[in-house]
Amino acid sequence: MNRELLSFYNLTGLPFTKEIQVDNLQKLPSVETSLNKLKLLIQTKGIVILTGKSGTGKSCIISMLKSELNSGLYKVLNICHSSIAILGFYTHLCHALGLQTSTRRGAMFRGVKERILSLNRSNRIHPVLILDEAHLLSNDILRDLRLLTNFEIDSCNALTVLLCGQENLTQKFGLSILEPLANSITISVSVNSLPKEESFSYVEQRVTAVGGAAGLYTKGALTLIHQASGGVMRNINTIANSALLKAYLSKSAQVEAEHIQSVIQR
């Protein structure tokens, strides 16, 4: 089915899959703004929070950020297993830094701190710790993050931390036990849903990236996609992909509003 669909619309691949190269990720104005704020964090060094509803493109922004970091200047430590206990957290961190693990939290904590300082001083490499799904992190881990970033009585910024999660992440920082971490946050970046014009551009750019025509989706179809998705990228992908299949099955040269309507009314 996919092969026939691609041939019918002269596409080299499906436009709305998860498997998209970093080079093809969309740098829409709102996405570019969030990315620039994160790059500023890397330059100033500190702790940042990146929040947004599920599917708004946080992972895409992190992927773009990682691709733009010079590997000779930065070492990215990416931990995605956010629901782990604190001993598991240090185990993952030790693996990322090439350190031996231990059954003792204190030993791993000291080893991590020493390696971070060594990377900065001996190798002139600044570690960047990225914690995805950070809203699932335990308070113990969040509390220790402040200690991990405290070097030489807070006079040295040897580690940058990026906490990426859903909107309820910020609610955690109202807890008194996390006040030291909350006071240390350098930048807070919120990823919002795409406005109408950017929803249109997003769909058209995803289509042209695989060799399709920018007008494959009619204006009426694009309007309905934006309204039904709320400007959330993941929802746009789901609706646009399903509507493309509908259009193909009806042998329509374009994806029309009626195809979108049939998808969203299911």
GIVEN-V654387 format. One line per field, one symbol per residue. ss: DSSP state (@ for helix, = for strand, . for the rest). phi: phi as a letter, one per 40 degrees, with the letter a starting at -180 (. if undefined). burial: + if it has 9 or more other C-alpha atoms within 8 Angstrom, else -. Layout:
ss = ???
phi = ???
burial = ???
This chain:
ss = .@@@@@@@.............@@@....@@@@@@@@@@@@@@@@..======.....@@@@@@@@@@@.....======......@@@@@@@@@@@........@@@@@@@@@@@@@@@@@....======..@@@..@@@@@@@@@@..=....=..=======...@@@@...@@@@@@@..=======....@@@@@@@@@@@@@.....@@@=.@@@@@@@@@@@...@@@@@@@@@@@@@@@@@.....=.@@@@@@@@..
phi = .cccccccbfbcaccbcccbcdccccccdcccccccccccddccgibbbbbicdgchcccccccccccccccbbbcbbbbcccccccccccccccccgbccacbdcccdcccccccccccccbfbccbcbbcfcccccccccccdcccccbffgcbccabbbcbacdcdccccccccbddcdccccbbbbcbcccdcccdcccccccccbgccdcdbcdccccccccccggcdccddccccccccdccccfccbccdccccccccc
burial = ----++----+--+++-----+--+--+-+++-++-+++-++--+++++++++-++++-++-+++-------+++++++--+-+-++-+++++++++-+-+---+--++-+++-++++++----+++++++++++-++--+++-++-++++-----+++++++++++-+---++---+++++-++-+++-+-++-+-+++++++++++++++-+-+++--++++++--++++++++++++++++++++-----++++-+++++---
